[in-house]
Amino acid sequence: MAAHIRVGSIVTDCVEFEKMMAFWRDALRYVPKYPAQGGWVILRDPGGRGPNISLNRVRKKTPGRNNLHLDLYTDDREGEVERLL
């Protein structure tokens, strides 16, 4: 059987960490998976239906830097990396 790969978390850098956390928490009715710490939080769907939204505090936006990425989850990391390459 082929491995299953899914989007586990949508990760974004943000300058205004507290505002972004409050916005996404309220907009999606998500809750922190763990308390926010050191400018990092994972917000999760309490119903388990949607992907996590992870926020990473940065001091300033950096031109040319990818400020958004997807964390992919799978039970077969090595197999999926090989398949995707």
C-alpha positions in Angstrom: 0.0 0.0 0.0 1.3 3.5 -0.9 2.2 5.9 1.9 -0.2 8.7 2.7 1.1 12.2 2.7 -0.9 15.2 4.0 -0.5 18.8 4.9 -0.1 18.8 8.6 0.6 22.4 9.2 0.7 25.7 7.3 3.6 27.7 8.7 3.9 31.4 8.3 6.4 34.0 9.5 4.9 37.0 11.1 6.1 40.3 12.5 3.0 41.0 14.6 2.9 37.7 16.3 0.2 38.4 19.0 -2.1 40.0 16.4 -1.7 37.1 14.0 -2.3 34.5 16.7 -5.4 36.3 17.9 -6.7 36.7 14.3 -6.3 33.1 13.2 -7.5 31.8 16.6 -10.7 33.8 16.3 -11.2 33.5 12.6 -10.9 29.7 12.5 -11.9 29.0 16.1 -8.6 27.1 16.5 -6.9 26.5 19.8 -3.2 26.4 20.7 -1.8 22.8 20.7 0.6 24.0 23.3 1.0 27.4 25.0 2.8 29.9 22.7 6.5 30.1 23.6 9.4 32.0 22.2 7.4 33.5 19.3 6.1 30.1 18.1 2.7 28.6 18.3 0.8 25.8 16.7 -3.0 26.4 16.4 -5.1 23.3 15.8 -8.6 22.6 14.7 -10.3 21.3 17.9 -12.5 19.0 15.7 -9.4 17.6 14.0 -10.6 18.3 10.5 -8.3 21.1 9.2 -4.5 21.4 9.1 -2.6 23.2 11.8 -1.7 26.8 11.4 1.8 27.5 12.8 3.1 31.0 13.4 6.7 32.0 13.8 7.7 35.4 15.0 10.3 37.2 12.9 11.8 40.7 13.6 11.2 41.9 10.1 10.2 40.6 6.7 13.2 39.6 4.6 13.0 40.1 0.8 13.6 36.9 -1.1 12.8 34.7 1.9 9.9 32.3 1.7 7.6 33.5 4.5 5.1 30.6 4.1 5.6 26.9 3.8 3.7 23.6 4.3 4.8 21.0 6.8 3.9 17.6 5.2 3.2 14.6 7.4 3.6 11.0 6.5 4.4 7.7 8.1 7.1 7.0 5.4 9.3 10.0 5.3 12.2 8.4 3.4 9.9 6.8 0.8 8.0 10.0 0.2 11.2 12.0 -0.2 12.5 9.5 -2.7 9.2 9.5 -4.6 9.0 13.3 -4.7 12.6 13.7 -5.8 
